[in-house]
């Protein structure tokens, strides 16, 4: 029986990357290292520094054209900096936009999402729960996951995810355009903003919602709003056990 002293859970909110499906960002950085002939660590801050790294506006809806143009400028500036420090001639590599984005698309694991993840989501949906995905992700990658005309049928391995969920909520969506953030990356209003937008979509309160993510800071933000949250560290059995502890039932 569900605990009558607590609000009944109505909504389950899943992260995507490393929760529903694995990805490896080093695949992209390895490509950069090979193309540019320098160690991959030189590119890290360029993409992920807070709050002005290249990924932040891209995952909030910036166009692919603006994103790759920003990379070309910053990477050229990096080469000039390295040349000035070492005194060596460094040749800026030639690569097409397509080669750049193909390398970035390859961060997703090539196998289908694990069956236990999909089966739990499907059973929760059958049980009457609202089932959603919330991901920091750009528009091109959403299209990649959906397997649109540009990518063909080889990417249909993700189709079940979109068939099951009530909505795949992306940070780049026109009605979102903000990110899951760590508290160190902004003030309370900023790092709670995406969850408040999502709850308006799901029609649930934090107390009626369980949020599952592999990044503990995001989990703690939602807990700080009064929500229920699970830190996904790899064991899906533990995720199921914690859901059960929140009163969620699917058998």
C-alpha positions in Angstrom: 0.0 0.0 0.0 1.2 3.5 -0.7 2.0 5.7 2.3 -1.1 7.7 2.9 0.9 10.3 5.0 2.8 11.3 1.9 1.5 12.8 -1.4 0.9 10.0 -3.9 3.6 9.7 -6.6 2.1 10.5 -10.0 5.2 11.3 -12.2 8.5 9.7 -12.9 11.2 11.9 -14.5 14.2 10.1 -16.0 17.5 11.6 -17.1 18.7 10.2 -20.5 22.4 10.0 -20.8 24.0 7.5 -18.4 20.6 6.8 -16.9 18.5 5.4 -19.8 21.4 5.1 -22.3 25.1 5.3 -22.1 27.3 7.9 -23.9 31.1 8.6 -23.9 32.0 12.2 -24.6 35.7 11.1 -24.9 34.8 9.7 -28.3 34.4 13.2 -29.5 37.5 14.6 -27.7 39.6 11.7 -29.1 38.5 12.8 -32.6 39.5 16.4 -31.9 42.9 15.2 -30.6 43.5 13.2 -33.8 42.4 16.0 -36.1 44.3 18.7 -34.4 47.4 16.7 -33.3 47.3 18.0 -29.7 46.2 16.4 -26.4 42.4 16.3 -26.0 42.5 18.1 -22.6 43.1 21.4 -24.4 39.5 21.3 -25.6 37.7 20.5 -22.3 37.2 24.0 -20.9 36.3 25.3 -24.4 33.1 23.2 -24.2 32.2 22.8 -20.6 33.5 25.9 -18.7 30.7 27.6 -16.7 28.9 29.7 -17.7 30.2 30.5 -21.2 31.4 27.1 -22.5 30.3 26.2 -26.1 27.9 23.5 -24.9 25.8 25.8 -22.8 24.1 27.9 -25.5 24.0 24.9 -27.8 22.1 22.8 -25.3 19.7 25.7 -24.8 18.7 25.9 -28.4 21.5 27.6 -30.3 21.7 26.5 -34.0 24.3 24.0 -35.1 25.7 26.6 -37.5 26.4 29.0 -34.7 27.8 26.2 -32.5 30.4 25.0 -35.0 31.3 28.6 -36.0 32.0 29.3 -32.3 34.2 26.2 -32.1 36.2 27.2 -35.2 36.9 30.6 -33.7 37.9 29.3 -30.3 40.0 26.4 -31.6 41.8 28.8 -33.9 42.5 31.1 -31.0 43.8 28.1 -29.1 46.2 27.3 -31.9 47.6 30.8 -31.9 48.1 30.6 -28.2 49.9 27.3 -28.4 52.1 28.6 -31.3 53.0 31.7 -29.2 53.9 29.5 -26.2 56.0 26.9 -28.1 57.3 28.9 -31.0 56.4 25.9 -33.2 54.5 26.1 -36.5 51.0 24.6 -35.9 48.8 23.9 -38.9 45.1 24.4 -38.4 43.3 21.2 -39.7 40.7 21.1 -42.4 37.4 19.4 -41.4 33.9 19.8 -42.7 30.9 20.7 -40.5 29.5 17.2 -41.3 32.7 15.5 -40.0 32.6 17.6 -36.9 28.9 16.7 -36.1 29.4 13.1 -37.1 32.1 12.8 -34.5 29.9 14.5 -31.9 27.0 12.1 -32.8 29.2 9.2 -32.1 29.3 9.8 -28.4 26.1 7.7 -28.0 26.6 4.0 -27.3 25.9 2.1 -30.5 23.8 -0.6 -28.8 20.1 -0.2 -28.0 19.0 1.0 -24.6 19.1 -1.7 -22.0 15.9 -3.7 -21.8 15.5 -3.3 -18.0 15.3 0.4 -18.4 12.7 0.3 -21.2 10.6 -2.4 -19.5 10.4 -0.4 -16.2 9.4 2.7 -18.1 6.8 0.8 -20.0 5.4 -0.9 -16.9 5.2 2.5 -15.1 3.3 3.9 -18.0 0.9 1.0 -18.0 0.5 1.6 -14.2 -0.9 5.1 -14.9 2.2 7.1 -14.0 3.3 10.0 -16.1 6.7 9.0 -17.6 9.0 11.7 -18.9 12.7 12.1 -19.9 14.6 15.3 -19.0 17.9 15.8 -20.7 20.5 18.5 -21.3 20.7 18.0 -25.0 20.9 20.0 -28.3 18.3 19.9 -31.1 20.6 18.0 -33.5 21.0 15.2 -31.0 17.3 15.1 -30.3 16.8 14.6 -34.1 19.6 12.0 -34.0 17.8 10.0 -31.3 14.5 10.2 -33.0 16.1 8.9 -36.2 14.8 11.5 -38.5 15.2 11.5 -42.3 18.8 12.8 -42.1 19.9 9.7 -40.1 17.8 6.9 -41.6 16.4 3.8 -39.9 19.7 2.7 -38.4 19.0 4.8 -35.4 15.6 3.3 -34.7 17.1 1.7 -31.6 15.9 4.8 -29.6 12.3 4.7 -31.0 10.9 2.8 -28.0 12.0 5.6 -25.7 9.9 8.1 -27.6 7.0 5.7 -27.9 6.9 5.1 -24.2 7.3 8.5 -22.7 4.7 11.2 -22.4 7.3 13.6 -23.5 11.1 13.7 -24.1 11.8 17.1 -22.5 15.0 18.6 -23.9 16.9 21.6 -22.5 16.9 23.0 -26.1 13.1 22.8 -26.5 11.5 26.2 -27.3 9.5 26.1 -24.1 12.5 25.1 -21.9 15.8 26.7 -23.2 17.6 26.3 -19.9 19.7 23.5 -18.3 19.9 21.3 -15.3 22.6 23.1 -13.4 24.8 22.5 -10.4 24.3 25.0 -7.5 27.9 26.3 -8.1 26.8 27.3 -11.6 24.1 29.8 -10.7 21.8 31.1 -8.0 18.7 29.3 -6.7 16.3 30.8 -9.2 18.6 29.7 -12.1 19.3 26.1 -11.1 15.6 25.5 -10.1 14.3 27.1 -13.3 14.3 24.0 -15.5 12.5 21.9 -12.9 9.8 24.5 -12.4 9.2 24.5 -16.2 9.1 20.7 -16.3 6.6 20.5 -13.4 4.4 22.9 -15.2 4.5 20.4 -18.1 3.9 17.3 -16.1 1.2 18.9 -13.9 2.7 17.5 -10.7 4.3 18.9 -7.6 7.9 18.1 -6.5 6.4 15.9 -3.8 4.4 13.9 -6.4 7.4 13.4 -8.6 10.5 11.1 -8.6 13.5 12.4 -10.5 16.3 10.0 -11.5 19.7 11.2 -12.7 23.3 10.1 -12.6 24.6 13.5 -11.5 24.2 14.0 -7.8 24.2 17.8 -7.9 21.0 17.7 -10.1 19.5 15.1 -7.7 20.2 17.4 -4.7 18.7 20.4 -6.5 15.4 18.6 -6.9 15.5 17.3 -3.4 16.0 20.8 -2.2 12.8 21.8 -3.9 11.0 19.2 -1.8 11.0 16.5 -4.5 11.8 12.8 -4.4 15.0 11.9 -6.2 17.3 8.9 -6.9 21.0 9.1 -7.7 21.5 6.5 -10.5 25.0 5.1 -10.0 24.8 2.0 -12.3 22.6 -0.5 -10.5 19.1 -0.5 -12.0 18.0 -2.9 -9.3 18.8 -0.2 -6.7 16.8 2.3 -8.8 13.8 0.0 -8.7 14.2 -0.6 -5.0 14.3 3.1 -4.3 11.2 3.7 -6.5 9.4 1.0 -4.5 10.4 2.8 -1.3 8.7 5.9 -2.6 5.5 4.0 -2.9 5.7 3.5 -6.7 4.2 0.2 -7.8 4.3 -1.4 -11.3 3.7 -5.2 -10.8 
